[in-house]
Amino acid sequence: MAQQLRLYNVVDSKKLVSHATSRDEFFLPDFYRGESPSVEYTLMTRNESGDSKIPWILVAPGAYSLKVGLFRTSNDVELAFQDTFTDVSPTSSKVGTLVYDSAAVTNALGGSVKVDCTFECQVTDSGGNIIKAYQRPVTLRKTYITSATLTIPPVEIGATQAWVKSIAIPKDGSDPANPCDGFIMLSRPSGIPILVYFDDSGQIHHEPQL
């Protein structure tokens, strides 16, 4: 399961809080190379009604567009970005995935175990007004556990699935993902290609492919 960012963003104070009725500021955890966190974003404004139990008013997700990004602080290089989200009206949120630029992340980390970054949320309201709703320093860290690499014995040669399908007769030729209704062999001694197949009654046929 990938990291999930649940962001309750109070636009008035440009901060994150723990949940929709909390006044406690929320600080983002570290980011890690290889992850593309899912994002659940809720935009909120201050409740001016005087009701202390409801400090914030949730903004309808269809009332604004959202851009979220992770940038290397030293040179502003974009490391992750997303501007396509799905509106979820029952929770007044937008959901999507913060997609990492793996090459940029690898280059940013280099030989370091961590790098200073900036995380930013930008909203554009229905009037076209751009608002930097959130911007804070965060840390991007390298990871140590990697996917296992298949080891091939020196006397063998690795084969891809596509290559095997292109040369081998499938065990079940009726599989629509890998169909087969005939095969070609060479005649002796001339080496003429011969198509071999079965008709609907089960009789075998062989036709030279001249």
Order of alpha helices (4+ residues) and beta strands (2+ residues): beta-beta-beta-beta-beta-beta-beta-beta-beta-beta-alpha-beta-beta-alpha-beta-beta-beta
